[in-house]
């Protein structure tokens, strides 16, 4: 019987995966079809920008003169869809949403494969189920914003980077760097990840030459993808811009509790960067406690206390019965510190890469205006970390209980008097 049982495991596993993907597909398609999708302010700006690019050949955000306010990843994705569907006669937004729906399913599969590699099939199935029904991963498909595309590239980058670390092949390092370049073109803040990722690899493996080779080829892959954008900026703007020139999120982040009329400095005749620097100087010297609290607990609360709702829609699509969706989000967020500690205690493992990315991106985003949409791209990583850590903790508890029970039973037997 023991030899025959494994033959049933694979079909059952495949069936379970298919059922979960069927659920994920139904929820996402039903959401896209059954509600009215709102169009955010940023989406309207993207739409104007893309139409101007296609009709006048000018790449500019909120302007008619060329600029590098936003990176071109998502605008070029939109422009490609606009061209394919003949945007002058057909609304391109539904087509973008359906393409994003397909991307979200691919991201779901990549998340499953990463977790299976890190912690086995059982943990991977749990992660797959949670990611299938986690409300923001459904609602985001309706938003004409960067979240779906950025999350896809981030998870793909992690999958390739882990493979490069494991196989130590330069080709995989080059591919992971190329995907990092695509990620940066979609969301520039992720560029900061390359250095800490390879510092972690060096500390983990202590392989100086291999680490440098992999880092070199990762940087080459990233540079190849970013080079057209950098060259364009040199030619058109006469300056070197690797990511973007947008300053507003940084400046807006200097207003505690988003009180934009606090009158801390005189903004008249100053650039946004000048205002930001002056606010930081005055804030941390004259209002130290307020600014310290804002740049730590205050922003963390803004970023993680609520789920990302996409661009909004009506009527509200309840992926899970209320209030299960909010409770799921809070449970994932509040368990994350435990998962971080558990991972850090045994940091010489691939799972630490996820911990590193969550910590680095969280600290990075504390420098900018906090929005709950900023938690979206790290939530798949938090779900993976939570599931793997919870499984490890439960397994440890179970082993200790069974060992204790075994010892107690042996003790009872040893005290039984012979007949």
C-alpha positions, 0 to 999 in steps of 0.5 A: 500500500505504501508503494502504491500511495505515491501514484495518487499524489500527483493527480490529486496535486494537479487537480488541487492546483487546477481547482485553485487556478479555476477559482482565481480565474473566475474571481478575476474575470467575474470582477472585470465583467460585473463592475464599473471600473473607475479611472484614476487621476494618474490613469487619465494622465497616462492616457493623455501621455500615450495619445500624445506619444502616438500622435505627436511622437512626444514622450512627456508626462503632464507636459507637451515638451519632452521630459522624464517625469515617469519611466517608460515601462507602463506607458509603452505597454499601454501604447502597444495595446492602444496600437493593437486595438485601434484606440481611435475607434475602440476603448483600449482600457478593457483590453489592458485589463484583460492582458493584466488579468493574464499577467496576474495568473502568470504571476500566481504561477511564478509565486507557486513555483518559488514557494515550492522551491523554498519550502515544498508543495504543501506551503506552495499550495497554501500560498497559491490559495491565499494569493488567489483570494487575496482581494487586492490581487483581484481588484488590481486587474481593473486599475490602469496603473503599474501594479500588475506589471511591476509585480509580474516583473518583480516575481519573475526577477526573484525566480530568475535570481534564485535560479542564478544563485543556485546554478551559478550560471552567467546566463541566468544572471544576465536574464535576471538583470534584464528583468530587473531593467524591465522592473526599473522601467516600470517602477524605478525604486526597485533599482536599489535592490541589486546591491543588497541582493548581492551583498546577501549572496556574498555573506551567505556563500562566501564565494567572492569570485562567483558573486562578482561574476554574477553581479557583473552579468546582472548589471550588464543585463540591467544596463542593456535594458535601461540603455535606450531610455538613458540614451534618449534622455541624454539626446532629448533632455541633455542630461543623464537620467537613469530612472525618472526626474519626478520629485513630487512623491519625495516632497509630499512625503515631508508633510506629517499626516499629509497635512499639506497646509501646515505652513512649516516653510514658505514655498513661494518661488522655490522648487519642490526639491528646495522645499523638501530639503528645507522642510526636512531641515526644519522638521528634524531640528525643530519638530524632531519627535513629530518627524521621527514618528512620521518617518517611522510608525506614521508612514508604516501605518499608512502603507500597511494598515489597509488593502490596495483597492485598485482604482476603485469600482462600483458596486464593491466586489467582495472577493471574500465575505466581509470582513474576511478580506480585511482580516486576512490582510491584517493577519498577513501584515501582523504575522510578518514581523514574526516571519521576519524574525524567524527568517533572520534567525536562520538567514543562510537560506534562499527565503532570506532574499524575500525578507531582504526585498521586503525590508529594503523596499519598506525602508526605501518607501519611508522616504516618500509619500505613503500610500497603501498601494505601495504595499501591493508589490511586496504582499506576494513576498509577505504571503510566501514568508508568512506561509513558510515561517508558519509551516516551519513553526507548526512543524517544530511545535509538532515535533516537540509535542510528539517527542514529549509524548514519546518520552512520557509513554516510554516513562510509563512503560518503564514503571510498569511492574512485571507480573 
